[in-house]
Amino acid sequence: MSERNKRRAEPAEPLNRADRVGSVDSVDSATEAFVAHRNLLFTVAYEMLGSAADAEDVLQETWLRWVDVDLATVREQRAYLVRVVTRQALDRLRALGRRKESYVGPWLPEPLLTAPDVAEDVELAESVSMAMLLVLETLAPTERAVFVLREVFGLEYDEIAEAVDKSPAAVRQIAYRARAHVAARRPRGIASPAETRAALGAFQRAVETGDLQSLLDILAPDVVALSDGGGVKHALLRPVVGVGAVARLLAVGWWKRDAERSVELVQINGGPGLLVRVNGEIDGVVAIRLENGYVTGAYHVRNPEKLSRMERETAVTR
């Protein structure tokens, strides 16, 4: 047996009672702090990655690092945890970029079933919306991290600098470029609650009935439809743009009309959406972007690997 394996095989030195109690107390304190900030950490990771599964992996990696930290040396636990999550998410974001290059068809973020109160925080709802996550996809990894930490979570430039391993001056420049980039592409014309309810009700009825004229009346002239089947389920291979083309697509249906189908209004990523079931099973979700009372975006996710969070609400917070 090698010396290394011999050392592994030898039992560890027994801890005295004081050491055991101290170790347990330390783990309990670490757990308490981590749980207190978990929803925030998940939201940071999710907004950077657009994937709940990858965000959960980042949280697991963060926990493994956090539990070994001497808490007495941590001045601000929230900032420390956000910094670790950001670094882990950046590493994973770069790897995801390579994975997406071989993805079949358009890639859409993994949708979340969210609680109604998320929509009440307008900035949070916008930041986790499908439309915004797609805008963030156009940023470089570091730009995305800086934008999310600064514009959504309000971190100071020196805190962000530590998280992304840049100088505060460099972070300011990156933030400026990212804000300009997002501003040119972000959704505009947020609808009032009354407008949202009316438009969503009309959209749902039109989709359920396949009424072409009703669809033409509720869709914006430059509406965009995207779908993601992940190469497993039938989906559009490219975006469909324009009221006529999207209306015809919805009138025909993105699902089998000869099957037992139901369409349920739900909150997807802090905004309106439709949960589509076929023969009682979840077939997909359609996240809807509304501006000035018209539907400007429809994002249809059918990839089964991205629908695991449609049976329960996911907590997101700032």
C-alpha positions as CSV (number, residue, x, y, z in Angstrom):
1,M,0.0,0.0,0.0
2,S,1.3,3.4,-1.0
3,E,2.0,6.0,1.8
4,R,-0.8,8.2,0.5
5,N,-3.4,5.3,0.6
6,K,-2.0,4.2,4.0
7,R,-2.7,7.7,5.3
8,R,-6.2,7.6,3.8
9,A,-6.9,4.2,5.4
10,E,-5.8,5.3,8.9
11,P,-8.6,6.6,11.1
12,A,-8.7,10.3,11.8
13,E,-7.6,11.6,15.1
14,P,-10.6,11.6,17.5
15,L,-11.8,15.1,18.3
16,N,-12.2,16.0,21.9
17,R,-15.6,17.1,23.1
18,A,-14.9,20.9,22.8
19,D,-13.7,20.4,19.2
20,R,-16.8,18.4,18.3
21,V,-19.1,21.0,19.8
22,G,-17.2,23.8,18.1
23,S,-17.4,22.0,14.8
24,V,-21.1,21.4,15.0
25,D,-21.7,25.0,16.1
26,S,-19.7,26.3,13.1
27,V,-21.6,24.1,10.6
28,D,-24.9,25.2,12.2
29,S,-24.0,28.9,11.9
30,A,-22.8,28.4,8.3
31,T,-26.1,26.6,7.4
32,E,-28.2,29.3,9.0
33,A,-26.4,32.0,7.1
34,F,-26.6,30.1,3.8
35,V,-30.3,29.3,4.2
36,A,-31.0,33.0,5.0
37,H,-29.5,34.1,1.7
38,R,-30.3,31.1,-0.4
39,N,-33.1,32.6,-2.5
40,L,-31.0,35.6,-3.3
41,L,-28.0,33.5,-4.3
42,F,-30.2,31.3,-6.5
43,T,-31.6,34.4,-8.2
44,V,-28.1,35.8,-8.9
45,A,-26.9,32.5,-10.3
46,Y,-30.1,32.0,-12.4
47,E,-30.0,35.5,-13.9
48,M,-26.4,34.9,-14.9
49,L,-27.0,31.4,-16.3
50,G,-30.6,31.3,-17.5
51,S,-30.7,27.8,-16.2
52,A,-32.2,26.7,-12.8
53,A,-30.4,23.4,-12.9
54,D,-27.1,25.0,-13.4
55,A,-27.9,27.6,-10.8
56,E,-28.6,24.8,-8.3
57,D,-25.2,23.3,-9.1
58,V,-23.6,26.6,-8.5
59,L,-25.3,26.8,-5.1
60,Q,-24.1,23.4,-4.2
61,E,-20.5,24.3,-5.1
62,T,-20.9,27.5,-3.1
63,W,-22.1,25.6,-0.1
64,L,-19.1,23.3,-0.2
65,R,-16.8,26.2,-0.1
66,W,-18.8,28.2,2.5
67,V,-18.9,25.4,5.0
68,D,-15.1,25.4,5.2
69,V,-14.9,29.1,5.8
70,D,-13.9,30.5,9.2
71,L,-17.0,32.7,9.8
72,A,-15.1,34.9,12.2
73,T,-13.0,36.2,9.3
74,V,-16.1,37.1,7.2
75,R,-17.1,40.8,7.7
76,E,-20.2,40.7,5.5
77,Q,-21.7,37.3,4.9
78,R,-24.2,38.3,2.1
79,A,-21.4,40.0,0.1
80,Y,-19.1,37.1,0.6
81,L,-21.6,34.6,-0.5
82,V,-22.6,36.6,-3.6
83,R,-19.0,36.9,-4.5
84,V,-18.5,33.1,-4.4
85,V,-21.7,32.5,-6.3
86,T,-20.7,35.0,-9.0
87,R,-17.3,33.4,-9.5
88,Q,-18.8,29.9,-9.7
89,A,-21.5,31.1,-12.1
90,L,-18.9,32.9,-14.3
91,D,-16.9,29.6,-14.7
92,R,-20.1,27.7,-15.5
93,L,-21.3,30.5,-17.9
94,R,-18.2,30.1,-20.0
95,A,-18.7,26.4,-20.1
96,L,-22.4,26.8,-21.1
97,G,-21.4,28.9,-24.0
98,R,-19.5,26.0,-25.5
99,R,-22.5,23.7,-24.8
100,K,-25.0,26.0,-26.5
101,E,-22.9,26.0,-29.7
102,S,-24.2,22.4,-30.3
103,Y,-27.7,23.0,-29.1
104,V,-30.4,21.9,-31.6
105,G,-32.6,24.9,-32.6
106,P,-33.1,28.1,-30.6
107,W,-32.0,28.1,-27.0
108,L,-34.4,29.6,-24.4
109,P,-33.9,30.1,-20.7
110,E,-35.3,27.4,-18.4
111,P,-38.7,28.8,-17.3
112,L,-39.7,29.2,-13.6
113,L,-43.1,29.0,-12.2
114,T,-43.1,32.1,-9.9
115,A,-45.4,33.4,-7.2
116,P,-47.7,36.3,-8.0
117,D,-45.9,38.6,-5.6
118,V,-42.8,38.5,-7.8
119,A,-44.7,40.6,-10.4
120,E,-45.2,43.3,-7.8
121,D,-41.5,44.0,-7.7
122,V,-41.3,45.5,-11.2
123,E,-37.5,45.6,-11.4
124,L,-37.1,42.0,-10.2
125,A,-39.8,40.7,-12.5
126,E,-38.2,42.4,-15.5
127,S,-34.8,41.1,-14.6
128,V,-35.9,37.4,-14.5
129,S,-38.2,37.7,-17.5
130,M,-37.6,35.6,-20.6
131,A,-37.2,38.7,-22.7
132,M,-34.5,40.2,-20.3
133,L,-32.7,36.9,-20.0
134,L,-32.4,36.7,-23.7
135,V,-31.0,40.2,-23.8
136,L,-28.5,39.3,-21.2
137,E,-27.4,36.3,-23.4
138,T,-26.0,38.9,-25.8
139,L,-23.5,40.1,-23.2
140,A,-20.1,38.7,-22.6
141,P,-19.9,36.7,-19.3
142,T,-18.1,39.4,-17.3
143,E,-20.5,42.1,-18.6
144,R,-23.5,40.0,-17.7
145,A,-22.2,39.5,-14.1
146,V,-21.4,43.2,-13.7
147,F,-24.8,44.2,-15.1
148,V,-26.8,41.8,-12.9
149,L,-24.8,42.6,-9.7
150,R,-25.0,46.4,-10.2
151,E,-28.4,47.0,-11.9
152,V,-30.5,44.3,-10.3
153,F,-28.9,43.8,-6.9
154,G,-27.3,47.2,-6.3
155,L,-23.8,46.1,-5.3
156,E,-21.2,48.7,-5.0
157,Y,-18.4,48.8,-7.7
158,D,-15.7,47.7,-5.2
159,E,-17.8,44.7,-4.2
160,I,-18.4,43.7,-7.8
161,A,-14.7,44.2,-8.5
162,E,-13.8,41.5,-6.0
163,A,-16.4,39.2,-7.5
164,V,-15.2,39.5,-11.1
165,D,-11.5,40.0,-10.3
166,K,-11.3,43.5,-11.9
167,S,-10.4,46.9,-10.6
168,P,-13.3,49.2,-9.6
169,A,-12.4,51.5,-12.4
170,A,-12.6,48.7,-15.0
171,V,-16.0,47.6,-13.5
172,R,-17.4,51.1,-13.9
173,Q,-16.5,51.0,-17.6
174,I,-17.9,47.5,-18.0
175,A,-21.1,48.6,-16.3
176,Y,-21.5,51.6,-18.6
177,R,-21.1,49.5,-21.7
178,A,-23.5,46.8,-20.4
179,R,-26.1,49.4,-19.5
180,A,-25.9,50.9,-23.0
181,H,-26.1,47.5,-24.6
182,V,-29.1,46.4,-22.6
183,A,-30.9,49.7,-22.9
184,A,-30.9,49.4,-26.7
185,R,-32.5,46.0,-26.5
186,R,-34.6,45.8,-23.3
187,P,-38.5,45.6,-23.5
188,R,-40.3,49.0,-23.3
189,G,-43.8,50.2,-22.5
190,I,-44.7,48.1,-19.4
191,A,-48.4,47.5,-19.4
192,S,-50.7,48.3,-16.4
193,P,-52.2,45.4,-14.4
194,A,-55.6,46.1,-16.1
195,E,-54.1,46.1,-19.6
196,T,-52.1,42.9,-18.8
197,R,-55.2,41.1,-17.6
198,A,-57.3,42.2,-20.6
199,A,-54.5,41.3,-23.1
200,L,-53.7,38.0,-21.5
201,G,-57.3,37.0,-21.4
202,A,-57.8,37.9,-25.1
203,F,-54.6,36.0,-26.0
204,Q,-55.6,32.9,-24.1
205,R,-59.0,32.8,-25.8
206,A,-57.5,33.3,-29.2
207,V,-54.9,30.6,-28.7
208,E,-57.5,28.1,-27.3
209,T,-59.9,28.7,-30.2
210,G,-57.3,29.3,-33.0
211,D,-59.3,32.4,-34.0
212,L,-57.0,34.1,-36.5
213,Q,-58.7,37.5,-36.4
214,S,-58.5,37.7,-32.6
215,L,-54.8,36.9,-32.7
216,L,-54.2,39.6,-35.3
217,D,-56.0,42.0,-33.0
218,I,-53.8,41.2,-29.9
219,L,-50.4,40.8,-31.5
220,A,-48.0,43.7,-32.0
221,P,-46.9,44.3,-35.6
222,D,-43.3,43.3,-34.8
223,V,-44.2,40.4,-32.5
224,V,-41.6,37.6,-32.2
225,A,-42.2,33.9,-31.5
226,L,-39.4,31.5,-30.4
227,S,-39.6,27.9,-29.4
228,D,-37.2,25.5,-27.8
229,G,-37.6,21.8,-28.1
230,G,-34.0,20.9,-27.3
231,G,-33.9,18.5,-30.3
232,V,-36.3,16.2,-28.3
233,K,-39.7,17.8,-29.0
234,H,-40.9,19.5,-32.2
235,A,-40.1,23.2,-32.2
236,L,-39.4,26.1,-34.5
237,L,-35.8,26.0,-35.8
238,R,-35.7,29.8,-36.2
239,P,-37.6,32.8,-34.9
240,V,-41.0,33.7,-36.5
241,V,-41.4,37.5,-36.8
242,G,-44.4,39.7,-37.7
243,V,-48.0,39.7,-36.8
244,G,-49.3,37.7,-39.8
245,A,-46.7,34.9,-39.5
246,V,-47.1,34.6,-35.7
247,A,-50.9,34.7,-35.9
248,R,-51.0,31.9,-38.4
249,L,-48.5,29.9,-36.3
250,L,-50.7,30.3,-33.2
251,A,-53.9,29.6,-35.1
252,V,-52.5,26.3,-36.3
253,G,-51.1,25.6,-32.9
254,W,-47.7,24.7,-31.5
255,W,-49.3,21.5,-30.1
256,K,-51.4,18.6,-31.3
257,R,-55.0,19.8,-31.7
258,D,-56.3,16.2,-31.9
259,A,-55.1,15.5,-28.3
260,E,-56.8,16.4,-25.0
261,R,-55.3,19.8,-24.4
262,S,-55.7,22.4,-21.7
263,V,-54.2,25.9,-21.4
264,E,-53.8,27.4,-17.9
265,L,-52.8,31.0,-17.0
266,V,-49.7,31.0,-14.8
267,Q,-46.9,33.3,-13.7
268,I,-43.7,32.5,-15.7
269,N,-40.5,34.3,-14.6
270,G,-42.5,37.1,-12.9
271,G,-44.7,37.7,-15.9
272,P,-47.8,36.2,-17.7
273,G,-47.6,32.8,-19.3
274,L,-49.6,29.8,-20.4
275,L,-49.0,26.3,-19.1
276,V,-50.0,23.8,-21.8
277,R,-51.0,20.2,-20.9
278,V,-51.7,17.5,-23.4
279,N,-53.5,14.4,-22.1
280,G,-52.9,15.7,-18.6
281,E,-49.1,15.9,-19.0
282,I,-47.2,19.2,-19.2
283,D,-46.3,19.7,-22.8
284,G,-44.8,23.1,-22.6
285,V,-45.0,26.7,-21.4
286,V,-45.4,29.9,-23.3
287,A,-44.0,33.0,-21.6
288,I,-45.6,36.2,-22.9
289,R,-44.2,39.6,-23.3
290,L,-46.7,42.4,-23.2
291,E,-46.1,46.1,-24.1
292,N,-48.7,48.7,-24.3
293,G,-51.5,46.2,-24.2
294,Y,-50.2,44.1,-27.1
295,V,-48.2,40.8,-27.2
296,T,-44.7,41.5,-28.5
297,G,-43.1,38.2,-27.6
298,A,-44.1,34.6,-27.2
299,Y,-41.4,32.2,-25.9
300,H,-42.5,28.5,-26.1
301,V,-40.4,26.0,-24.2
302,R,-41.0,22.3,-24.8
303,N,-37.7,20.8,-24.0
304,P,-38.6,18.3,-21.2
305,E,-35.4,18.9,-19.4
306,K,-36.4,22.5,-18.9
307,L,-39.9,21.9,-17.5
308,S,-39.1,20.3,-14.2
309,R,-40.0,23.4,-12.2
310,M,-43.5,23.8,-13.6
311,E,-45.1,21.8,-10.8
312,R,-44.0,24.1,-8.0
313,E,-43.2,27.7,-7.5
314,T,-39.6,28.8,-7.4
315,A,-38.7,31.6,-5.0
316,V,-36.7,34.5,-6.5
317,T,-35.7,37.6,-4.6
318,R,-33.4,40.6,-4.5
